[in-house]
Amino acid sequence: GPGLERVVVASDSCAVEIQPCDRFGRKLLDLGGHVRYAAEIVDLRTGEATPAKVTPSPTQATSVFYYDGSKAGEYLIHVSQRDVLEEGATEATSVPIGGSPFPVRVVPAMPDPYTSRAT
């Protein structure tokens, strides 16, 4: 939520770290990686949705996922907590985390004179 950069410069990949918090904003320590997340990046220009692999980091008590930030454009990042069993429910579902979806704008990178073919 508040730590996500809304504007990033185009590069090979971008990383997003998910820090579990309670409803009061206090960090939760998920040292076993038991809280599971799903992430999906939607290109607003084409409407194409790309799932991202979320990897728990038990030593940091967070989860991390990477997405392709090589193309400039406007994106929405949907993040949900997986396997949530609501009160009175019989099946686990996915629930969006607070603030999701997160808008992100990828801006073009400056040309690199060392890798450019222009003379």
Phi and psi in radians as a Rosetta constraint file:
Dihedral C 1 N 2 CA 2 C 2 CIRCULARHARMONIC -1.193 0.35
Dihedral N 2 CA 2 C 2 N 3 CIRCULARHARMONIC -0.384 0.35
Dihedral C 2 N 3 CA 3 C 3 CIRCULARHARMONIC -1.574 0.35
Dihedral N 3 CA 3 C 3 N 4 CIRCULARHARMONIC -0.056 0.35
Dihedral C 3 N 4 CA 4 C 4 CIRCULARHARMONIC -1.364 0.35
Dihedral N 4 CA 4 C 4 N 5 CIRCULARHARMONIC 2.233 0.35
Dihedral C 4 N 5 CA 5 C 5 CIRCULARHARMONIC -1.308 0.35
Dihedral N 5 CA 5 C 5 N 6 CIRCULARHARMONIC 2.176 0.35
Dihedral C 5 N 6 CA 6 C 6 CIRCULARHARMONIC -1.392 0.35
Dihedral N 6 CA 6 C 6 N 7 CIRCULARHARMONIC -0.404 0.35
Dihedral C 6 N 7 CA 7 C 7 CIRCULARHARMONIC -2.228 0.35
Dihedral N 7 CA 7 C 7 N 8 CIRCULARHARMONIC 2.148 0.35
Dihedral C 7 N 8 CA 8 C 8 CIRCULARHARMONIC -2.204 0.35
Dihedral N 8 CA 8 C 8 N 9 CIRCULARHARMONIC 2.740 0.35
Dihedral C 8 N 9 CA 9 C 9 CIRCULARHARMONIC -1.588 0.35
Dihedral N 9 CA 9 C 9 N 10 CIRCULARHARMONIC 2.404 0.35
Dihedral C 9 N 10 CA 10 C 10 CIRCULARHARMONIC -0.974 0.35
Dihedral N 10 CA 10 C 10 N 11 CIRCULARHARMONIC 2.290 0.35
Dihedral C 10 N 11 CA 11 C 11 CIRCULARHARMONIC -2.645 0.35
Dihedral N 11 CA 11 C 11 N 12 CIRCULARHARMONIC -3.007 0.35
Dihedral C 11 N 12 CA 12 C 12 CIRCULARHARMONIC -1.153 0.35
Dihedral N 12 CA 12 C 12 N 13 CIRCULARHARMONIC -0.814 0.35
Dihedral C 12 N 13 CA 13 C 13 CIRCULARHARMONIC -2.636 0.35
Dihedral N 13 CA 13 C 13 N 14 CIRCULARHARMONIC 2.719 0.35
Dihedral C 13 N 14 CA 14 C 14 CIRCULARHARMONIC -2.110 0.35
Dihedral N 14 CA 14 C 14 N 15 CIRCULARHARMONIC 2.559 0.35
Dihedral C 14 N 15 CA 15 C 15 CIRCULARHARMONIC -1.995 0.35
Dihedral N 15 CA 15 C 15 N 16 CIRCULARHARMONIC 2.483 0.35
Dihedral C 15 N 16 CA 16 C 16 CIRCULARHARMONIC -2.203 0.35
Dihedral N 16 CA 16 C 16 N 17 CIRCULARHARMONIC 2.231 0.35
Dihedral C 16 N 17 CA 17 C 17 CIRCULARHARMONIC -1.807 0.35
Dihedral N 17 CA 17 C 17 N 18 CIRCULARHARMONIC 2.294 0.35
Dihedral C 17 N 18 CA 18 C 18 CIRCULARHARMONIC -1.824 0.35
Dihedral N 18 CA 18 C 18 N 19 CIRCULARHARMONIC 2.065 0.35
Dihedral C 18 N 19 CA 19 C 19 CIRCULARHARMONIC -1.886 0.35
Dihedral N 19 CA 19 C 19 N 20 CIRCULARHARMONIC 1.898 0.35
Dihedral C 19 N 20 CA 20 C 20 CIRCULARHARMONIC -1.093 0.35
Dihedral N 20 CA 20 C 20 N 21 CIRCULARHARMONIC 2.364 0.35
Dihedral C 20 N 21 CA 21 C 21 CIRCULARHARMONIC -2.355 0.35
Dihedral N 21 CA 21 C 21 N 22 CIRCULARHARMONIC 2.755 0.35
Dihedral C 21 N 22 CA 22 C 22 CIRCULARHARMONIC -1.488 0.35
Dihedral N 22 CA 22 C 22 N 23 CIRCULARHARMONIC -3.085 0.35
Dihedral C 22 N 23 CA 23 C 23 CIRCULARHARMONIC -1.202 0.35
Dihedral N 23 CA 23 C 23 N 24 CIRCULARHARMONIC -0.200 0.35
Dihedral C 23 N 24 CA 24 C 24 CIRCULARHARMONIC -1.710 0.35
Dihedral N 24 CA 24 C 24 N 25 CIRCULARHARMONIC 0.020 0.35
Dihedral C 24 N 25 CA 25 C 25 CIRCULARHARMONIC 1.554 0.35
Dihedral N 25 CA 25 C 25 N 26 CIRCULARHARMONIC 0.098 0.35
Dihedral C 25 N 26 CA 26 C 26 CIRCULARHARMONIC -1.379 0.35
Dihedral N 26 CA 26 C 26 N 27 CIRCULARHARMONIC 2.367 0.35
Dihedral C 26 N 27 CA 27 C 27 CIRCULARHARMONIC -1.152 0.35
Dihedral N 27 CA 27 C 27 N 28 CIRCULARHARMONIC 2.392 0.35
Dihedral C 27 N 28 CA 28 C 28 CIRCULARHARMONIC -1.797 0.35
Dihedral N 28 CA 28 C 28 N 29 CIRCULARHARMONIC 2.384 0.35
Dihedral C 28 N 29 CA 29 C 29 CIRCULARHARMONIC -1.619 0.35
Dihedral N 29 CA 29 C 29 N 30 CIRCULARHARMONIC 1.863 0.35
Dihedral C 29 N 30 CA 30 C 30 CIRCULARHARMONIC -1.833 0.35
Dihedral N 30 CA 30 C 30 N 31 CIRCULARHARMONIC 1.215 0.35
Dihedral C 30 N 31 CA 31 C 31 CIRCULARHARMONIC -1.180 0.35
Dihedral N 31 CA 31 C 31 N 32 CIRCULARHARMONIC -0.362 0.35
Dihedral C 31 N 32 CA 32 C 32 CIRCULARHARMONIC -1.624 0.35
Dihedral N 32 CA 32 C 32 N 33 CIRCULARHARMONIC -0.079 0.35
Dihedral C 32 N 33 CA 33 C 33 CIRCULARHARMONIC 1.207 0.35
Dihedral N 33 CA 33 C 33 N 34 CIRCULARHARMONIC 0.572 0.35
Dihedral C 33 N 34 CA 34 C 34 CIRCULARHARMONIC -1.407 0.35
Dihedral N 34 CA 34 C 34 N 35 CIRCULARHARMONIC -0.469 0.35
Dihedral C 34 N 35 CA 35 C 35 CIRCULARHARMONIC -1.427 0.35
Dihedral N 35 CA 35 C 35 N 36 CIRCULARHARMONIC 2.086 0.35
Dihedral C 35 N 36 CA 36 C 36 CIRCULARHARMONIC -1.894 0.35
Dihedral N 36 CA 36 C 36 N 37 CIRCULARHARMONIC 2.520 0.35
Dihedral C 36 N 37 CA 37 C 37 CIRCULARHARMONIC -2.195 0.35
Dihedral N 37 CA 37 C 37 N 38 CIRCULARHARMONIC 2.750 0.35
Dihedral C 37 N 38 CA 38 C 38 CIRCULARHARMONIC -2.210 0.35
Dihedral N 38 CA 38 C 38 N 39 CIRCULARHARMONIC 2.509 0.35
Dihedral C 38 N 39 CA 39 C 39 CIRCULARHARMONIC -2.344 0.35
Dihedral N 39 CA 39 C 39 N 40 CIRCULARHARMONIC 2.561 0.35
Dihedral C 39 N 40 CA 40 C 40 CIRCULARHARMONIC -2.510 0.35
Dihedral N 40 CA 40 C 40 N 41 CIRCULARHARMONIC 2.344 0.35
Dihedral C 40 N 41 CA 41 C 41 CIRCULARHARMONIC -1.906 0.35
Dihedral N 41 CA 41 C 41 N 42 CIRCULARHARMONIC 2.202 0.35
Dihedral C 41 N 42 CA 42 C 42 CIRCULARHARMONIC -1.953 0.35
Dihedral N 42 CA 42 C 42 N 43 CIRCULARHARMONIC 2.155 0.35
Dihedral C 42 N 43 CA 43 C 43 CIRCULARHARMONIC -1.410 0.35
Dihedral N 43 CA 43 C 43 N 44 CIRCULARHARMONIC 2.013 0.35
Dihedral C 43 N 44 CA 44 C 44 CIRCULARHARMONIC -1.212 0.35
Dihedral N 44 CA 44 C 44 N 45 CIRCULARHARMONIC -0.390 0.35
Dihedral C 44 N 45 CA 45 C 45 CIRCULARHARMONIC -1.271 0.35
Dihedral N 45 CA 45 C 45 N 46 CIRCULARHARMONIC -0.760 0.35
Dihedral C 45 N 46 CA 46 C 46 CIRCULARHARMONIC -1.806 0.35
Dihedral N 46 CA 46 C 46 N 47 CIRCULARHARMONIC -0.319 0.35
Dihedral C 46 N 47 CA 47 C 47 CIRCULARHARMONIC 1.396 0.35
Dihedral N 47 CA 47 C 47 N 48 CIRCULARHARMONIC 0.052 0.35
Dihedral C 47 N 48 CA 48 C 48 CIRCULARHARMONIC -1.260 0.35
Dihedral N 48 CA 48 C 48 N 49 CIRCULARHARMONIC 2.270 0.35
Dihedral C 48 N 49 CA 49 C 49 CIRCULARHARMONIC -1.865 0.35
Dihedral N 49 CA 49 C 49 N 50 CIRCULARHARMONIC 2.268 0.35
Dihedral C 49 N 50 CA 50 C 50 CIRCULARHARMONIC -2.119 0.35
Dihedral N 50 CA 50 C 50 N 51 CIRCULARHARMONIC 2.098 0.35
Dihedral C 50 N 51 CA 51 C 51 CIRCULARHARMONIC -1.243 0.35
Dihedral N 51 CA 51 C 51 N 52 CIRCULARHARMONIC 2.574 0.35
Dihedral C 51 N 52 CA 52 C 52 CIRCULARHARMONIC -2.023 0.35
Dihedral N 52 CA 52 C 52 N 53 CIRCULARHARMONIC 2.463 0.35
Dihedral C 52 N 53 CA 53 C 53 CIRCULARHARMONIC -1.407 0.35
Dihedral N 53 CA 53 C 53 N 54 CIRCULARHARMONIC 2.120 0.35
Dihedral C 53 N 54 CA 54 C 54 CIRCULARHARMONIC -1.707 0.35
Dihedral N 54 CA 54 C 54 N 55 CIRCULARHARMONIC 2.195 0.35
Dihedral C 54 N 55 CA 55 C 55 CIRCULARHARMONIC -1.981 0.35
Dihedral N 55 CA 55 C 55 N 56 CIRCULARHARMONIC 2.119 0.35
Dihedral C 55 N 56 CA 56 C 56 CIRCULARHARMONIC -1.222 0.35
Dihedral N 56 CA 56 C 56 N 57 CIRCULARHARMONIC 2.530 0.35
Dihedral C 56 N 57 CA 57 C 57 CIRCULARHARMONIC -2.100 0.35
Dihedral N 57 CA 57 C 57 N 58 CIRCULARHARMONIC 1.507 0.35
Dihedral C 57 N 58 CA 58 C 58 CIRCULARHARMONIC -1.009 0.35
Dihedral N 58 CA 58 C 58 N 59 CIRCULARHARMONIC -0.559 0.35
Dihedral C 58 N 59 CA 59 C 59 CIRCULARHARMONIC -1.208 0.35
Dihedral N 59 CA 59 C 59 N 60 CIRCULARHARMONIC -0.530 0.35
Dihedral C 59 N 60 CA 60 C 60 CIRCULARHARMONIC -1.713 0.35
Dihedral N 60 CA 60 C 60 N 61 CIRCULARHARMONIC -0.128 0.35
Dihedral C 60 N 61 CA 61 C 61 CIRCULARHARMONIC 1.050 0.35
Dihedral N 61 CA 61 C 61 N 62 CIRCULARHARMONIC 0.617 0.35
Dihedral C 61 N 62 CA 62 C 62 CIRCULARHARMONIC -2.351 0.35
Dihedral N 62 CA 62 C 62 N 63 CIRCULARHARMONIC 3.103 0.35
Dihedral C 62 N 63 CA 63 C 63 CIRCULARHARMONIC -2.225 0.35
Dihedral N 63 CA 63 C 63 N 64 CIRCULARHARMONIC 2.630 0.35
Dihedral C 63 N 64 CA 64 C 64 CIRCULARHARMONIC -2.301 0.35
Dihedral N 64 CA 64 C 64 N 65 CIRCULARHARMONIC 2.469 0.35
Dihedral C 64 N 65 CA 65 C 65 CIRCULARHARMONIC -2.415 0.35
Dihedral N 65 CA 65 C 65 N 66 CIRCULARHARMONIC 2.692 0.35
Dihedral C 65 N 66 CA 66 C 66 CIRCULARHARMONIC -2.025 0.35
Dihedral N 66 CA 66 C 66 N 67 CIRCULARHARMONIC 2.612 0.35
Dihedral C 66 N 67 CA 67 C 67 CIRCULARHARMONIC -2.451 0.35
Dihedral N 67 CA 67 C 67 N 68 CIRCULARHARMONIC 2.747 0.35
Dihedral C 67 N 68 CA 68 C 68 CIRCULARHARMONIC -1.282 0.35
Dihedral N 68 CA 68 C 68 N 69 CIRCULARHARMONIC 1.924 0.35
Dihedral C 68 N 69 CA 69 C 69 CIRCULARHARMONIC -1.903 0.35
Dihedral N 69 CA 69 C 69 N 70 CIRCULARHARMONIC 0.487 0.35
Dihedral C 69 N 70 CA 70 C 70 CIRCULARHARMONIC -1.433 0.35
Dihedral N 70 CA 70 C 70 N 71 CIRCULARHARMONIC -0.320 0.35
Dihedral C 70 N 71 CA 71 C 71 CIRCULARHARMONIC -1.882 0.35
Dihedral N 71 CA 71 C 71 N 72 CIRCULARHARMONIC 2.281 0.35
Dihedral C 71 N 72 CA 72 C 72 CIRCULARHARMONIC -1.170 0.35
Dihedral N 72 CA 72 C 72 N 73 CIRCULARHARMONIC 2.532 0.35
Dihedral C 72 N 73 CA 73 C 73 CIRCULARHARMONIC 2.779 0.35
Dihedral N 73 CA 73 C 73 N 74 CIRCULARHARMONIC -3.081 0.35
Dihedral C 73 N 74 CA 74 C 74 CIRCULARHARMONIC -1.808 0.35
Dihedral N 74 CA 74 C 74 N 75 CIRCULARHARMONIC 2.338 0.35
Dihedral C 74 N 75 CA 75 C 75 CIRCULARHARMONIC -2.344 0.35
Dihedral N 75 CA 75 C 75 N 76 CIRCULARHARMONIC 2.719 0.35
Dihedral C 75 N 76 CA 76 C 76 CIRCULARHARMONIC -2.062 0.35
Dihedral N 76 CA 76 C 76 N 77 CIRCULARHARMONIC 2.311 0.35
Dihedral C 76 N 77 CA 77 C 77 CIRCULARHARMONIC -1.876 0.35
Dihedral N 77 CA 77 C 77 N 78 CIRCULARHARMONIC 1.995 0.35
Dihedral C 77 N 78 CA 78 C 78 CIRCULARHARMONIC -1.691 0.35
Dihedral N 78 CA 78 C 78 N 79 CIRCULARHARMONIC 2.175 0.35
Dihedral C 78 N 79 CA 79 C 79 CIRCULARHARMONIC -2.199 0.35
Dihedral N 79 CA 79 C 79 N 80 CIRCULARHARMONIC 2.281 0.35
Dihedral C 79 N 80 CA 80 C 80 CIRCULARHARMONIC -2.349 0.35
Dihedral N 80 CA 80 C 80 N 81 CIRCULARHARMONIC 2.651 0.35
Dihedral C 80 N 81 CA 81 C 81 CIRCULARHARMONIC -1.522 0.35
Dihedral N 81 CA 81 C 81 N 82 CIRCULARHARMONIC 2.263 0.35
Dihedral C 81 N 82 CA 82 C 82 CIRCULARHARMONIC -1.593 0.35
Dihedral N 82 CA 82 C 82 N 83 CIRCULARHARMONIC 2.784 0.35
Dihedral C 82 N 83 CA 83 C 83 CIRCULARHARMONIC 1.016 0.35
Dihedral N 83 CA 83 C 83 N 84 CIRCULARHARMONIC 0.762 0.35
Dihedral C 83 N 84 CA 84 C 84 CIRCULARHARMONIC -1.602 0.35
Dihedral N 84 CA 84 C 84 N 85 CIRCULARHARMONIC 2.233 0.35
Dihedral C 84 N 85 CA 85 C 85 CIRCULARHARMONIC -1.817 0.35
Dihedral N 85 CA 85 C 85 N 86 CIRCULARHARMONIC 1.827 0.35
Dihedral C 85 N 86 CA 86 C 86 CIRCULARHARMONIC -1.231 0.35
Dihedral N 86 CA 86 C 86 N 87 CIRCULARHARMONIC 2.706 0.35
Dihedral C 86 N 87 CA 87 C 87 CIRCULARHARMONIC -1.059 0.35
Dihedral N 87 CA 87 C 87 N 88 CIRCULARHARMONIC 2.213 0.35
Dihedral C 87 N 88 CA 88 C 88 CIRCULARHARMONIC 1.489 0.35
Dihedral N 88 CA 88 C 88 N 89 CIRCULARHARMONIC -0.109 0.35
Dihedral C 88 N 89 CA 89 C 89 CIRCULARHARMONIC -1.518 0.35
Dihedral N 89 CA 89 C 89 N 90 CIRCULARHARMONIC 2.706 0.35
Dihedral C 89 N 90 CA 90 C 90 CIRCULARHARMONIC -1.835 0.35
Dihedral N 90 CA 90 C 90 N 91 CIRCULARHARMONIC -0.318 0.35
Dihedral C 90 N 91 CA 91 C 91 CIRCULARHARMONIC -2.117 0.35
Dihedral N 91 CA 91 C 91 N 92 CIRCULARHARMONIC 2.501 0.35
Dihedral C 91 N 92 CA 92 C 92 CIRCULARHARMONIC -1.316 0.35
Dihedral N 92 CA 92 C 92 N 93 CIRCULARHARMONIC 2.533 0.35
Dihedral C 92 N 93 CA 93 C 93 CIRCULARHARMONIC -2.292 0.35
Dihedral N 93 CA 93 C 93 N 94 CIRCULARHARMONIC 3.067 0.35
Dihedral C 93 N 94 CA 94 C 94 CIRCULARHARMONIC -1.776 0.35
Dihedral N 94 CA 94 C 94 N 95 CIRCULARHARMONIC 2.388 0.35
Dihedral C 94 N 95 CA 95 C 95 CIRCULARHARMONIC -2.159 0.35
Dihedral N 95 CA 95 C 95 N 96 CIRCULARHARMONIC 2.245 0.35
Dihedral C 95 N 96 CA 96 C 96 CIRCULARHARMONIC -1.044 0.35
Dihedral N 96 CA 96 C 96 N 97 CIRCULARHARMONIC 2.457 0.35
Dihedral C 96 N 97 CA 97 C 97 CIRCULARHARMONIC -1.359 0.35
Dihedral N 97 CA 97 C 97 N 98 CIRCULARHARMONIC 2.857 0.35
Dihedral C 97 N 98 CA 98 C 98 CIRCULARHARMONIC -1.009 0.35
Dihedral N 98 CA 98 C 98 N 99 CIRCULARHARMONIC 2.284 0.35
Dihedral C 98 N 99 CA 99 C 99 CIRCULARHARMONIC 1.593 0.35
Dihedral N 99 CA 99 C 99 N 100 CIRCULARHARMONIC -0.248 0.35
Dihedral C 99 N 100 CA 100 C 100 CIRCULARHARMONIC -1.327 0.35
Dihedral N 100 CA 100 C 100 N 101 CIRCULARHARMONIC 2.404 0.35
Dihedral C 100 N 101 CA 101 C 101 CIRCULARHARMONIC -1.443 0.35
Dihedral N 101 CA 101 C 101 N 102 CIRCULARHARMONIC 2.650 0.35
Dihedral C 101 N 102 CA 102 C 102 CIRCULARHARMONIC -1.805 0.35
Dihedral N 102 CA 102 C 102 N 103 CIRCULARHARMONIC 2.141 0.35
Dihedral C 102 N 103 CA 103 C 103 CIRCULARHARMONIC -1.367 0.35
Dihedral N 103 CA 103 C 103 N 104 CIRCULARHARMONIC 2.381 0.35
Dihedral C 103 N 104 CA 104 C 104 CIRCULARHARMONIC -2.370 0.35
Dihedral N 104 CA 104 C 104 N 105 CIRCULARHARMONIC 2.379 0.35
Dihedral C 104 N 105 CA 105 C 105 CIRCULARHARMONIC -1.996 0.35
Dihedral N 105 CA 105 C 105 N 106 CIRCULARHARMONIC 2.170 0.35
Dihedral C 105 N 106 CA 106 C 106 CIRCULARHARMONIC -1.742 0.35
Dihedral N 106 CA 106 C 106 N 107 CIRCULARHARMONIC 2.080 0.35
Dihedral C 106 N 107 CA 107 C 107 CIRCULARHARMONIC -1.730 0.35
Dihedral N 107 CA 107 C 107 N 108 CIRCULARHARMONIC 2.659 0.35
Dihedral C 107 N 108 CA 108 C 108 CIRCULARHARMONIC -1.077 0.35
Dihedral N 108 CA 108 C 108 N 109 CIRCULARHARMONIC 2.542 0.35
Dihedral C 108 N 109 CA 109 C 109 CIRCULARHARMONIC -1.435 0.35
Dihedral N 109 CA 109 C 109 N 110 CIRCULARHARMONIC 2.730 0.35
Dihedral C 109 N 110 CA 110 C 110 CIRCULARHARMONIC -1.196 0.35
Dihedral N 110 CA 110 C 110 N 111 CIRCULARHARMONIC 2.528 0.35
Dihedral C 110 N 111 CA 111 C 111 CIRCULARHARMONIC -1.092 0.35
Dihedral N 111 CA 111 C 111 N 112 CIRCULARHARMONIC 2.435 0.35
Dihedral C 111 N 112 CA 112 C 112 CIRCULARHARMONIC -1.650 0.35
Dihedral N 112 CA 112 C 112 N 113 CIRCULARHARMONIC 1.992 0.35
Dihedral C 112 N 113 CA 113 C 113 CIRCULARHARMONIC -1.108 0.35
Dihedral N 113 CA 113 C 113 N 114 CIRCULARHARMONIC -0.350 0.35
Dihedral C 113 N 114 CA 114 C 114 CIRCULARHARMONIC -1.464 0.35
Dihedral N 114 CA 114 C 114 N 115 CIRCULARHARMONIC -0.360 0.35
Dihedral C 114 N 115 CA 115 C 115 CIRCULARHARMONIC -1.992 0.35
Dihedral N 115 CA 115 C 115 N 116 CIRCULARHARMONIC -0.021 0.35
Dihedral C 115 N 116 CA 116 C 116 CIRCULARHARMONIC -1.463 0.35
Dihedral N 116 CA 116 C 116 N 117 CIRCULARHARMONIC 2.550 0.35
Dihedral C 116 N 117 CA 117 C 117 CIRCULARHARMONIC -1.580 0.35
Dihedral N 117 CA 117 C 117 N 118 CIRCULARHARMONIC -0.099 0.35
Dihedral C 117 N 118 CA 118 C 118 CIRCULARHARMONIC -1.196 0.35
Dihedral N 118 CA 118 C 118 N 119 CIRCULARHARMONIC 2.466 0.35
